[in-house]
Amino acid sequence: MSRIGKAPIALPAGVTVTVKDNVVTVKGPKGELSQAINPDIDVKVEDNHVVLSRPTDDRDHRAQHGLYRALIHNMVVGVSEGYKKEMELVGVGYRATSTGQVLELALGFSHAIFIKLPKEIKVEAKTERNKNPLIILESYDKQLLGQVCAKIRSLRKPEPYKGKGIKFVGEVIRRKSGKSANAK
């Protein structure tokens, strides 16, 4: 059995899970999410737990067993607690401001970059003196949050020589020495 797939998912108070026509819908205080699943994987809601089972030990069934369990668990955590990602802008003159669902970034280009974020994501830009600007993104949808963070990061990936760019808070960038350090 899949170690991840066989673990039951505990449902916190206020979260309901319904399964209809191979679509799992999770409702909670923060929002509602749904996920289509393979008809071979059996999903049951039993006394405040969601249990997944597979018909065979086929390679494909084993892979999907753990996958769908993880996706449903992420949905349950999302609608009950939510997810939060913090990104840091490292570089001289890099700035971020947010107005409503629009994020404005100044990343050293000749123009400002405006990103319209989906309504499921809450954005906040913080700028403190002598600290790098922060972008704080919150959502109940883990997949969408990760996609938006990846899109923002792709505008200026952290580079290994000076460490400038957009990175996640706590992320360690492997630094390289420049050409002067190698020449002797």
Rosetta blueprint (number, residue, H / E / L):
1 M L
2 S L
3 R L
4 I L
5 G L
6 K L
7 A L
8 P L
9 I E
10 A E
11 L L
12 P L
13 A L
14 G L
15 V L
16 T E
17 V E
18 T E
19 V E
20 K E
21 D L
22 N L
23 V E
24 V E
25 T E
26 V E
27 K E
28 G L
29 P L
30 K L
31 G L
32 E E
33 L E
34 S E
35 Q E
36 A E
37 I L
38 N L
39 P L
40 D L
41 I L
42 D E
43 V E
44 K E
45 V E
46 E E
47 D L
48 N L
49 H E
50 V E
51 V E
52 L E
53 S E
54 R L
55 P L
56 T L
57 D L
58 D L
59 R H
60 D H
61 H H
62 R H
63 A H
64 Q H
65 H H
66 G H
67 L H
68 Y H
69 R H
70 A H
71 L H
72 I H
73 H H
74 N H
75 M H
76 V H
77 V H
78 G H
79 V H
80 S H
81 E L
82 G L
83 Y E
84 K E
85 K E
86 E E
87 M E
88 E E
89 L E
90 V E
91 G L
92 V L
93 G L
94 Y L
95 R E
96 A E
97 T E
98 S E
99 T E
100 G L
101 Q L
102 V E
103 L E
104 E E
105 L E
106 A E
107 L L
108 G L
109 F L
110 S L
111 H L
112 A L
113 I E
114 F E
115 I E
116 K E
117 L L
118 P L
119 K L
120 E L
121 I L
122 K E
123 V E
124 E E
125 A E
126 K E
127 T L
128 E L
129 R L
130 N L
131 K L
132 N L
133 P L
134 L E
135 I E
136 I E
137 L E
138 E E
139 S E
140 Y L
141 D L
142 K H
143 Q H
144 L H
145 L H
146 G H
147 Q H
148 V H
149 C H
150 A H
151 K H
152 I H
153 R H
154 S H
155 L H
156 R L
157 K L
158 P L
159 E L
160 P L
161 Y L
162 K L
163 G L
164 K L
165 G E
166 I E
167 K E
168 F E
169 V L
170 G L
171 E L
172 V L
173 I L
174 R L
175 R L
176 K L
177 S L
178 G L
179 K H
180 S H
181 A H
182 N H
183 A L
184 K L
